[in-house]
Amino acid sequence: MIWKTKITRMCGIEYPLIMGAFGGWGKSDFAYSFSEAGGLGMITALNFPKFEDFRKDLQKMKILTDKPFAVNLSLPHRALDKNFEVESTHERYLKYIDIAFSEGCKVFTTSGYKSSFIEKRVHESGGYWIHKCTLLNHAMSAESEGADAVTILGLEGTGFKNPNSNTTLVNITVMKKHLKIPMVAAGGIGDARGLLGALAMGADGVCLGTALMTTTECPVPLRVKQKWLQTDIFSEDFHKRIYLYNKKNFMAPSTAIAHSKEVIPMKQFLHELVSNAENVLKSWGFNNNEFSSINS
Ligand SMILES: Cc1cc2nc3c(=O)[nH]c(=O)nc-3n(C[C@H](O)[C@H](O)[C@H](O)COP(=O)(O)O)c2cc1C
């Protein structure tokens, strides 16, 4: 089946799937597998305090895949290296963008930081800016400042959240009524029904974080992945960790871990996700060879 959404069109990808940013792991060795499987792989810039290492990894990415990929800019606000004394954080963002453009990357995602200062540079170079946030007012402000799309992270997800975070269901259905730009749903999505549910709620794509943590390519020891697979998302401890705002556990697997049963290669994971979604659509009587939400 051909999948067409505003996000597949913007990013030039086969499926409406965007890889989450991963502090620590979001490098080409992991990200290429997501792009190769038809989604938008993500290189996370904060993993490369040195610009030359960042460039080298982008070059490696291009050897590993000829498919589109994105760069996430969620740099810490403090120094990554000694350069901080002489280069402002904004200048560092723009430098990463210039390097990424020169290596053929066109899509930039930002998070955890007011990033409208990148809009001019990204658009002048013919790229796209997708801002990740959790609240409606932040999404509306990103839209008014020129973001091409927003990723909305729900309470079910992992990563930086806001004390007032809402669920993915509420976020997407409500924000659909307020935003004109495309939306990507993030938070708790890890299977075909989650993907279809998000699209039905009004998203133009989904962002996957936790669901990728148990793929073979995720650079974490097997024993850690196996421990994550045992997570009981219905336990009191888990509930407290994910749903009660705290600054400590923001990298723990989210509710999406409940959909992972074993460690499998990325290609198999994305293939099963999409083909299961196609089977669900067929079971609903959808017999087209093309899924398109471009006009919705
Ligand atoms: C280990 C780990 C590291 C992450 N690092 C970042 C990061 O540096 N920047 C960011 O914007 N999001 C980061 N995230 C959040 C993901 O990009 C994504 O938004 C989130 O995982 C989506 O929710 P899900 O896990 O329920 O799919 C991280 C998530 C994990 C699990």
The ligand as an SDF file (V2000), in Angstrom:
LIG
                    3D

 31 33  0  0  0  0  0  0  0  0999 V2000
   16.8500    7.2050   25.7420 C   0  0  0  0  0  0  0  0  0  0  0  0
   16.0390    8.3440   25.2160 C   0  0  0  0  0  0  0  0  0  0  0  0
   16.6760    9.5230   24.8950 C   0  0  0  0  0  0  0  0  0  0  0  0
   15.9360   10.5930   24.4030 C   0  0  0  0  0  0  0  0  0  0  0  0
   16.5860   11.7440   24.0830 N   0  0  0  0  0  0  0  0  0  0  0  0
   15.8890   12.7930   23.5630 C   0  0  0  0  0  0  0  0  0  0  0  0
   16.5570   13.9900   23.1740 C   0  0  0  0  0  0  0  0  0  0  0  0
   17.7720   14.1360   23.3090 O   0  0  0  0  0  0  0  0  0  0  0  0
   15.8210   14.9910   22.6320 N   0  0  0  0  0  0  0  0  0  0  0  0
   14.4660   14.8640   22.4620 C   0  0  0  0  0  0  0  0  0  0  0  0
   13.8360   15.7640   21.9500 O   0  0  0  0  0  0  0  0  0  0  0  0
   13.8090   13.7340   22.8270 N   0  0  0  0  0  0  0  0  0  0  0  0
   14.4880   12.7110   23.3570 C   0  0  0  0  0  0  0  0  0  0  0  0
   13.8290   11.5550   23.7110 N   0  0  0  0  0  0  0  0  0  0  0  0
   12.3640   11.4650   23.4640 C   0  0  0  0  0  0  0  0  0  0  0  0
   12.0610   10.8200   22.0940 C   0  0  0  0  0  0  0  0  0  0  0  0
   12.6660   11.5560   21.0560 O   0  0  0  0  0  0  0  0  0  0  0  0
   10.5500   10.7710   21.7920 C   0  0  0  0  0  0  0  0  0  0  0  0
    9.9870   12.0590   21.7850 O   0  0  0  0  0  0  0  0  0  0  0  0
    9.7990    9.9330   22.8040 C   0  0  0  0  0  0  0  0  0  0  0  0
   10.5380    8.7640   23.1110 O   0  0  0  0  0  0  0  0  0  0  0  0
    8.4300    9.5670   22.2550 C   0  0  0  0  0  0  0  0  0  0  0  0
    7.7050    8.8330   23.1940 O   0  0  0  0  0  0  0  0  0  0  0  0
    7.6840    7.2190   23.2190 P   0  0  0  0  0  0  0  0  0  0  0  0
    8.9450    6.8260   23.8900 O   0  0  0  0  0  0  0  0  0  0  0  0
    6.4830    6.8910   24.0130 O   0  0  0  0  0  0  0  0  0  0  0  0
    7.5980    6.7440   21.8030 O   0  0  0  0  0  0  0  0  0  0  0  0
   14.5340   10.4810   24.2240 C   0  0  0  0  0  0  0  0  0  0  0  0
   13.9070    9.2680   24.5220 C   0  0  0  0  0  0  0  0  0  0  0  0
   14.6430    8.2230   25.0200 C   0  0  0  0  0  0  0  0  0  0  0  0
   13.9300    6.9560   25.3460 C   0  0  0  0  0  0  0  0  0  0  0  0
  1  2  1  0
  2  3  1  0
  2 30  2  0
  3  4  2  0
  4  5  1  0
  4 28  1  0
  5  6  2  0
  6  7  1  0
  6 13  1  0
  7  8  2  0
  7  9  1  0
  9 10  1  0
 10 11  2  0
 10 12  1  0
 12 13  2  0
 13 14  1  0
 14 15  1  0
 14 28  1  0
 15 16  1  0
 16 17  1  0
 16 18  1  0
 18 19  1  0
 18 20  1  0
 20 21  1  0
 20 22  1  0
 22 23  1  0
 23 24  1  0
 24 25  2  0
 24 26  1  0
 24 27  1  0
 28 29  2  0
 29 30  1  0
 30 31  1  0
M  END
$$$$
